[in-house]
């Protein structure tokens, strides 16, 4: 089954296009997660070990609270990597928890390099690494975010590795950060903007991977903070799944995302992170309950755009 078909199936079964974004800050975790990390030890565990345990617990609690309203989880890899080997172990544990909850896993790493290095990144996140001692399995994500600015040859190893396992890649096309327009909306001498050229590249690279649902395994990151760009980018990428970050804390509004949900409800996946995880800071109450309510609200708003 292609990645596009897997996404379409998951969206239909869960009646959701909502993606839970997890970018855990070790200094800002749910109190219950800190408790679960433990405060006693003989000898005491080093801070990095306790922090990684708390991060894993925080993410597990967030997944448990919201999984019934989501189709996938997007894990910000840097937030785990800063804790070194302990952080990578926590990341692997969160991937396992997400799978147990029936969620697709998107590793948000934004990798991009020359072909040899890209192949190594692809093995680490999507496949496995052959060694003289046997194969070493990677993280096993369902999809990986990648940076296209080194050109098509730098994307080829990611796409090839993804197709071997039925996974996908999300290529940065028009990101959600305030400075995105500094580069991505530059007018090119050949015509159009850089984001439009990237969109054309994504569509071309994804053409061989379009499945029965009409969705490609080469997807695109398109920020929800630039809704005015959605119609044009959808025109250039008719078969592409859009990952739409930026709802909530970054100011993106679900109501403006309608052009993304084509050619099917699975054409757009709406990612929300801080708005869900820290809903209790705005609404009060228990963090898990507040996160669940906010995820349910966002799921319903998004689903209404396609029903």
N, C-alpha and C positions, 0 to 999 in steps of 0.2 A: 504494500500500500504506500502510495506517495505521501509526502508530508502534507500537501494540500488536502488530500483525501482524509488523512488522519485528523487534521484540524476541522474540516467540515463535519466529520462524524462526531467529534467531541463537542462541537458547538451545538449540533442538533440534539445530542443526547442530554446535554446539561442545560439546554436553553439559556446559554450564557455566552457572551463575548468578552467578559471581564477577566482581566489578568491582574493578579495580585503582585505588585512590585515589592520586593524585600531588599532594602539597602540598610542593614542593621548597623547602628552606631553603638559600639560597646559602652559608651558613656550615657546612652539614652535608651534603656531597655525597659520592657514591662517589668514591674516589681516581681511578679510571679516567676519570671525567667531568672532573675537574680537569685531568688530563693532556691530554685531548682539547681542552680550551679553549685550550691553548697558553700557554707562558710567555715566549715571545720575540716581538719585534716591533720594527720600525724605522720610525717611532717606536712605542713600546709602545701597545697598545690601552688605552683607559681602563678602570678597574675595572668599570664598569657593563656594558660590552660583553663583557668576559671572563666576568663573572658570569653574564650571560644565556646565553652560549655553553655554559658549564659546566652550567647548569640544563637547557638543552635536551638536552645530551649525557646527563646523569644520567637524565632521563625516557626518552630513547630507549633507553638501556641497560636500564632497568627494564622497558620494554615488550617489548623483545627477549627478556628473560629469562623473562617470565611470560605472554606473549600466548597461548601454546598452552593455557593453563589458564583463560583469562578470556573473558568475552563483551563487556566494555566497559571503558573507562577513565574515571575521574571526575577532572577537572582542577580543582584549587582555584585559581580565577582570581586571587584576591588575591595568591597567592604569585608570580605572574608580573607582575601590574600594579605591584607595588612597585618593579620595575626599569624602569618607564617604557616608552618606545617600544621599547627593546631587549627588555624583558620580554614585551610583546605580540607582538613578532616571534618570540620563543622559543615562546610559547604556540601561535601559528599553525604553527610547525614541528612541535611535538609533536602537534598535531591531525593533521597530514599523516602523521607516523610511525605514529600509532595506526590511521589508515585503511589504510595500507599493510599493517599487521598484521591487518587484517580485524576490528578492534574498533569497536563503537559508541562515540561520544564524548559524554560528559555534561559540560557546562560548569557547574561548581559556583560560581555567582556570587551566588545568593540575592537577585536583584534584585526590586524592588517599588516602584512610584511611581504617581503619577496617570497617567491614560490616555495623555496626550501623551508623557510621558517613558518610560512602559512601551513604547510603540510604538518609540521610538528604541532602547531596550535590545534589543527583539526583533529589530530590523533588524541590530544589531551582532552578535548571537550566532547568530541563526537564519535570517536572510534577507539582504536587501541594501538599500542606501540609495539612493533616486533622487536625482540631482542634476542641475543644468542642464548638466553636462558628461557625463552618463551615469550608469549605476548603479554603485555601489561595493559589491562583495561583502563580506558579513560573515564571521565566523569559520567559519560552516558547521557548527556543532555539531548533533548528533542530538537533543539535549535540553538543557534549561536548568533549574536550580533557581530557584524564585521564592518570594517572601515574600507571603502572602495578607492581611496585616493591614490593608491599605488597602481591602480589600473586593473584590467580584466584578468591578467595573468596571476595577480595576487589573490583573486577570488576563486580561481579554478580549483585549487586544492581543497578549499573549504566545501565547495559545491560537490566535488567528486566524493569526498569523505561522507558528506551528508547523504548523498544518494545511495551509498552502500548500506546504510542503516535505516533508510526511510525518514531521515531527519531533514531539517531545513536550515537555511541561513537567512538572517534579517540584515539587509544591507542599509547602511545609513544613507538616506536620500535627502530628507529635510528634517533636521532635529528640532527638539523643543526648547532648547536654551535660548536666552535673549540675544546672544551674539550670532545665532545661526545665519542670519541674513548677511553678515559681514563677508562671508565667502560663498555660501550656498545659493544666494540670490544674485551673484555677480552675472552680468550679461557677457556672454561669450561672443567672440568675433564670428563664429560660425552660426550664431543665432540662438536665442533662448538663454536660459539661465543654467548655471552649473547643476542645480537640483534637477532640472529637466533633462540634462544630459545623463545624469546618474540614473534617472528614472528609465530612460531609453535603454541604458546598459542593463539594468535589472530585468527589464522585460525581455531583452534579447537572450540573456544568459538563462532565464527561467523557462524559455519556450519549450525545451526538451523535457522539462519536468512537470508539465501541466497534466494533472490527473483527471479522473472521471468527473470530479466535482467542478472542473474548470478552474482550479486554483494551482498556482505554481509552487514549486519547492524553493524558489528564490524569492524571498519576501522583502519587504521594505519597512524601514523605520521612518514614519512620517509624523511629526509632532502635532499633537492636538492643539497646540498654541498658535498654529498658523492655518486655521480652517479655510482661509481664502485661497490657499494653494491646493486644497484637496481635489477639486473638480479637475483641474488641469493635470495633476499628477495621476489621478485615476484614468484620465483619458490616455495617458502615455503608458500606464501599467494596468491594462484591463483584466489581467488574470492574476494579479499580485495580491497577496495578503498584506494588509497594512497593520503594523504594530503602532499604536497611537499613544505614546506617552505624553505626560504633561497635564492630565486632568487633575483638578484639585489644587494642590499646593502651588503649581506653576501657572495656574490661571486658565487652563484649558476647560472648555465647556462641552459636555456631551451633545447638547442641542445643535452644535455647529458641525457635527461629524457625519451627517447623513450621506454625503457623497462617497465616503469610504466604504460603505456597506454594499459593495457590488463586486463581482457578479452574484453574490449570495450573502446571507447574513454572516458567513464566516470570512468575508472579505476584509472585515475590520475587527481588530482585537484592541480593546481599550485598556490601557495599563494605568493603574492608580496605586500609588505607594504610600506616601506620608498621609494623604487624605484619609486612607483607611486605617493605617496602623496607629495614627495619633488622633483618631476621631474622638477619643475620650477626653483629650485636652480641650477640645472645642465643645463637646456635648456633655461632658461629665460622665460619671459612672464607671463601671468596670471596663478595662481596656478590651478584653475579649468580646464582651457583649456589644460595646460601641463599635468595634471593628466589624462585627457580624452585621449589625444594622446598616452601617454605611455601605458595606459590600452589597447587601441586598438592595439598597436604594439605587446604587449605581448600576447594578445588573438590570434592574427593572427599567430604568431610564434608557439604557442602551438598547435593550431588547425591543422597546416600544418603537424605536426608529426603523425596525425591520419587520414588524408584525402588522 
